[in-house]
Amino acid sequence: MLRLQRTLAASKRAYHDLATLPGSRPVVSSGPPGYSAVSGHRVTVFGCTGFLGRYLVSKLGKMGTQVIVPYREEDEARIFKPMGDLGQIVRMEWDIRDENMIAECLRHSDTVYNLVGRDYETKNFDFRSTNAVGPGRIAKIAAECGVSQFIQVSHLDASKTSPSKFYQAKAEGEELVKEAFPTATIVRPGPLFGYEDKLLTNIAVWPIWWQLNNGETKIRPVHVLDVAQALANLLASPQYSRTLNLPGPSTLTYEYLLELVSSVTLNPPSRAPVLPKAVALALSKVAQSVWWPALSPDEVTRRYINDSDAPGDWDAVGVQPAEIESHALTYLRRYRSAENFVRPTVFPARPAVVSPLTRIC
Ligand SMILES: NC(=O)c1ccc[n+]([C@@H]2O[C@H](COP(=O)([O-])OP(=O)(O)OC[C@H]3O[C@@H](n4cnc5c(N)ncnc54)[C@H](OP(=O)(O)O)[C@@H]3O)[C@@H](O)[C@H]2O)c1
């Protein structure tokens, strides 16, 4: 009976199953909704192996979209295998400096997401090459190959006048993408939290680095799954030539986040002294001698920059962003001791929201 229903549903077609993208490329969806559906879209997600990228690919796969997942390290790409039906997830090796490889990855796609970004420099890639020049190159090749939709993931605080080189590079990346692909959509999420984040988990392990600026820096954290859903929704309702800000629903302070983490992990708050900025910068320079990513001087600079107060464009992407308290326990419970594991959580009182935001440097 179920099979019969499915066959009948699959054979029905409606006007909303056909979408025509710029360049007159038709996209036809078919089948019942879910893992085995066919959304008709073919999508490339550069930067898919990162924190946000993995959630986005999972959501796209669930919608029945064929996703091309470019990877640098084979082990990082294994996670994608069960995220779509057979043949729906296509893994391809790539190098951001190789134009032919980029073209191979995107030439069959109607939509390209670029999530490539790094908030620290490495021996081979500085801020500009990863966050500006690379995205510009991908956008140029996408335009040449006739891709219909380009979605560039930037940062809420991207600004050419920012004291942070990372935020400057993100702003330059937006410009280069727009130059090469004028109808591109720029998405600017706030700081992300989730299982593999560098926010809640980092505060739980290294509170001292979040006490900088006396914890007064303002932050608008947003749930990674909300941003992934917003990006996935852009397939169904594209927002051409728009810049979409996706900050979290509340403006908080680092001080509040430190208290929140302590209230959830039930570990006492850090008693370490607040480091002066000059000392933190000097220590971060010394930390650059290790071969794993450690707190960089640019990150110290960013810890003194308030998040932009730009209003959120959540209505345009059809998502209601969640408050950090509704997910904090899920992501932080692993830092509790065994005897505290099932204890109830009492959240600290919310600070009065300070607005409009001002930059502290
Ligand atoms: N996380 C946040 O709080 C946050 C907030 C706002 C905006 N964003 C932006 O959102 C995007 C995704 O963030 P995320 O947290 O998922 O970042 P992430 O975990 O660091 O992942 C970054 C992705 O970019 C790729 N990548 C980095 N450098 C590359 C290079 N030189 N060549 C090729 N690929 C490179 C990485 O590939 P490998 O796996 O091969 O290294 C990875 O797939 C980024 O553009 C980021 O700037 C993040």
The ligand as an ORCA input file, in Angstrom:
! r2SCAN-3c Opt
* xyz 0 1
  N      32.698     29.600     13.020
  C      32.209     30.816     13.236
  O      31.979     31.235     14.365
  C      31.911     31.700     12.044
  C      31.209     32.900     12.237
  C      30.904     33.697     11.140
  C      31.326     33.326      9.887
  N      32.013     32.167      9.713
  C      32.426     31.811      8.364
  O      31.701     30.671      7.959
  C      32.512     29.849      7.115
  C      32.577     28.451      7.699
  O      33.034     28.556      9.033
  P      33.484     27.264      9.849
  O      33.384     27.584     11.273
  O      32.771     26.066      9.307
  O      35.030     27.185      9.460
  P      36.019     25.938      9.582
  O      35.459     24.886     10.462
  O      37.363     26.501      9.914
  O      36.042     25.352      8.089
  C      36.595     26.103      7.077
  C      36.481     25.380      5.761
  O      37.285     26.101      4.813
  C      38.243     25.196      4.254
  N      39.514     25.890      4.030
  C      40.169     26.707      4.889
  N      41.301     27.129      4.323
  C      41.373     26.563      3.091
  C      42.302     26.609      2.032
  N      43.408     27.332      2.105
  N      42.054     25.888      0.909
  C      40.911     25.156      0.815
  N      39.991     25.056      1.781
  C      40.230     25.764      2.906
  C      38.442     24.104      5.271
  O      38.918     22.949      4.596
  P      39.821     21.859      5.369
  O      38.840     21.057      6.185
  O      40.437     21.095      4.269
  O      40.803     22.615      6.203
  C      37.017     23.948      5.797
  O      36.257     23.151      4.918
  C      33.868     30.526      7.039
  O      33.943     31.303      5.890
  C      33.885     31.414      8.272
  O      34.729     32.534      8.107
  C      32.310     31.339     10.765
*
